[in-house]
Amino acid sequence: MASNCADARNLPPMKATSNGIFQGEIPIDYALPLLVIQICLVLLFTRALAYLFKPLKQPRVIAEIVGGILLGPSALGRNKTYLHAVFPARSLTVLDTLANLGLMFFLFLIGLELDLNSLFRTGKKALSIAVAGISLPFGLGVGVSFILRRTISEGVNAGPFIVFMGVAMSITAFPVLARILAELKLLTTDIGKTAMSAAAVNDVVAWILLGLAVALSGSGRSPLVSLWIFLCGLGFITLCSLVVPPVFRWTARRCPDGEPVDEVYVCATLGVVLAAGFVTDAIGIHALFGAFVIGVLIPKEGALPKALVEKVEDLVSGLFLPLYFVSSGLKTNVASIHGTKSWALLVLVVFTACFGKIFGTTVVSMACKIPFVEALTLGILMNTKGLVELIVLNIGKDRGVSSLRKPFVTGFLSLKLVLNDQTFAILVLMALFTTFIATPLVVVIYNPKKRLTKSD
């Protein structure tokens, strides 16, 4: 991949469209036809895998992650002819841009589904479970980061790497968990509500910690750069907290429930999301944070939030998210995990992630007088990672790449890598494994069908 990127810098930029094969031009040498081929291949491949994984009761995100890895250098990408034809290095910028644009809107939708008022009303039980589900795996992740830095991650930027590892171990994928609970028909049960409340708190805390890690990873020779990034991020959140809710409450009064929403309000909201993404990217955090903050702060009353979900969700989750997984898969090379030491570290990372999340959640749940079986089920559900984990890892990976460039604003050369190829591959496989085992273990341990039958 590194040599491909080097070659790409020597090639002229791709033109958007070709003049056609009758003019002697090859369509896939041009950006738009190639992107269409990439999208069609991704959709066909991931949907086929989703169909194959359906009997295993796996959420679609598993098929999309596996599809991304298989389309990348770990499997099909070993054939250099295929890789250079379908995913040439100079086309990856277009693919990454489109995938991240869709991801911005997906994070906006996640924020839109998080009700801050309900989080503030979260009972002590859900709050305690969330704290336990963050603190123990975060601490274990910090411990594992020291082991990795002495073995396969030598030379990484210590501060950001420690925080990235802690977040990677402690995060719970709120949207993936919601899919799993819905498929198991547990979303409206007590255990489902508790899991969703705890996961929502977990998500908010994890994003705050990730913002800190990103601020640290962007630092140069001056330690004040990280401080400025962090303070500007806080200023952005404070300003949005003062401006966004009143404006959208005014909008909600003009979009009452049961009436169609004017297209102007939808377009204006999406424009605000894009503007917020630009601001946070300019600050040096990440465009995703701006979109997520706007989604969280928009009041949930009125018809506008529902209209936004209806108009945006299918396009984003059906088209853009699979592209993001392929974009991640092209950065993941399982072959980089080689040797007994590397595979032993993979086992260590997987075990630590599962133990910290499941053990911490189970113990605190039992302390809250939840029966052991339900407490263990909660621990397994809270161990779900998937999409949000990949977002965290890709931010760390991209920061590692960007650390080799000279920042435009600061004028200082950034320090070291945050995540190298081998560590990135290990953490991607950890996310895949922890999400894959969630549904089968819940079915075996908790047996939702019998529980629901008894309750009826």
Secondary structure as GFF3:
##gff-version 3
##sequence-region A 1 456
A	DSSP	alpha_helix	2	9	.	.	.	ID=ss1
A	DSSP	three_ten_helix	21	23	.	.	.	ID=ss2
A	DSSP	three_ten_helix	27	29	.	.	.	ID=ss3
A	DSSP	alpha_helix	31	53	.	.	.	ID=ss4
A	DSSP	three_ten_helix	54	56	.	.	.	ID=ss5
A	DSSP	alpha_helix	60	71	.	.	.	ID=ss6
A	DSSP	three_ten_helix	76	78	.	.	.	ID=ss7
A	DSSP	alpha_helix	80	86	.	.	.	ID=ss8
A	DSSP	three_ten_helix	89	91	.	.	.	ID=ss9
A	DSSP	alpha_helix	92	113	.	.	.	ID=ss10
A	DSSP	alpha_helix	116	120	.	.	.	ID=ss11
A	DSSP	alpha_helix	124	150	.	.	.	ID=ss12
A	DSSP	alpha_helix	158	170	.	.	.	ID=ss13
A	DSSP	alpha_helix	174	183	.	.	.	ID=ss14
A	DSSP	alpha_helix	190	217	.	.	.	ID=ss15
A	DSSP	alpha_helix	224	253	.	.	.	ID=ss16
A	DSSP	alpha_helix	263	283	.	.	.	ID=ss17
A	DSSP	alpha_helix	287	297	.	.	.	ID=ss18
A	DSSP	alpha_helix	304	315	.	.	.	ID=ss19
A	DSSP	pi_helix	316	320	.	.	.	ID=ss20
A	DSSP	alpha_helix	321	329	.	.	.	ID=ss21
A	DSSP	three_ten_helix	334	336	.	.	.	ID=ss22
A	DSSP	alpha_helix	340	367	.	.	.	ID=ss23
A	DSSP	alpha_helix	372	382	.	.	.	ID=ss24
A	DSSP	alpha_helix	387	402	.	.	.	ID=ss25
A	DSSP	alpha_helix	421	436	.	.	.	ID=ss26
A	DSSP	alpha_helix	438	445	.	.	.	ID=ss27
A	DSSP	alpha_helix	448	455	.	.	.	ID=ss28
###
